[in-house]
Amino acid sequence: MGYVILIYDIPDDRVRYRVAERCKDYGLERIQYSAFAGDLDRNRREELMLRLKKTLGKKPGNIRLQPVCTRDLSLAKEVSVDG
């Protein structure tokens, strides 16, 4: 397994919703409105990206899946204010 962060910028609401649902289907957790994170092995990463490419189709948008090594993950910081 490997930790990944998946972010996207998709103007079309319907396509953006389908991308988010697909991320959830693969067990990723929403960390921001257009960002998901979680553990995926290499095969699942490849499979997910193929499915997301098909979901995006010819619509404008950008989807980025970034693996994060354990060392860098341990250095992560977060500031969050609920209000």
C-alpha positions as CSV (number, residue, x, y, z in Angstrom):
1,M,0.0,0.0,0.0
2,G,1.0,3.6,-0.4
3,Y,-0.5,6.8,0.7
4,V,-1.7,9.2,-2.0
5,I,-3.3,12.6,-2.3
6,L,-5.7,13.1,-5.2
7,I,-6.6,16.6,-6.2
8,Y,-8.7,17.9,-9.0
9,D,-10.0,21.1,-10.7
10,I,-13.1,20.3,-12.8
11,P,-15.5,23.1,-13.8
12,D,-18.4,20.8,-14.7
13,D,-20.5,20.1,-11.5
14,R,-21.8,16.7,-12.8
15,V,-18.3,15.4,-13.7
16,R,-16.8,16.8,-10.5
17,Y,-19.5,14.9,-8.5
18,R,-18.8,11.7,-10.3
19,V,-15.0,12.0,-9.7
20,A,-15.6,12.5,-6.0
21,E,-17.9,9.5,-5.9
22,R,-15.3,7.4,-7.7
23,C,-12.7,8.5,-5.1
24,K,-15.0,7.3,-2.3
25,D,-15.5,4.0,-4.1
26,Y,-11.8,3.4,-3.9
27,G,-11.7,4.1,-0.1
28,L,-10.2,7.6,-0.3
29,E,-11.3,10.2,2.3
30,R,-12.2,13.7,1.4
31,I,-9.7,16.1,3.0
32,Q,-10.8,19.3,1.2
33,Y,-13.6,20.1,-1.3
34,S,-11.6,18.9,-4.3
35,A,-9.0,16.7,-2.5
36,F,-9.0,13.2,-1.3
37,A,-6.3,11.1,0.4
38,G,-5.8,7.5,1.5
39,D,-3.9,4.2,0.9
40,L,-3.9,2.6,-2.5
41,D,-1.5,0.0,-3.9
42,R,0.0,0.6,-7.4
43,N,-2.6,-1.5,-9.2
44,R,-5.5,0.4,-7.6
45,R,-3.9,3.7,-8.3
46,E,-3.6,2.8,-12.0
47,E,-7.1,1.5,-12.1
48,L,-8.5,4.6,-10.4
49,M,-6.7,6.9,-12.8
50,L,-8.0,5.0,-15.8
51,R,-11.6,5.2,-14.5
52,L,-11.2,8.9,-13.7
53,K,-9.8,9.6,-17.2
54,K,-12.8,7.9,-18.6
55,T,-15.1,9.9,-16.3
56,L,-13.5,13.2,-17.3
57,G,-13.8,12.3,-21.0
58,K,-13.5,15.3,-23.3
59,K,-14.6,17.8,-20.6
60,P,-12.1,20.3,-19.3
61,G,-10.4,19.5,-16.1
62,N,-7.3,18.3,-14.3
63,I,-6.8,15.4,-12.0
64,R,-3.6,14.8,-10.1
65,L,-2.7,11.7,-8.0
66,Q,0.4,12.3,-5.9
67,P,2.0,9.5,-3.9
68,V,3.4,10.6,-0.6
69,C,6.2,8.7,1.1
70,T,6.0,7.7,4.8
71,R,8.7,10.1,5.8
72,D,7.0,13.1,4.2
73,L,3.7,12.0,5.5
74,S,5.1,12.1,9.1
75,L,6.2,15.7,8.5
76,A,2.7,16.9,7.5
77,K,1.1,19.8,9.3
78,E,-2.5,21.0,9.3
79,V,-4.3,24.1,10.6
80,S,-8.0,23.8,10.9
81,V,-10.6,26.1,12.4
82,D,-14.2,25.1,12.6
83,G,-16.6,28.0,12.8
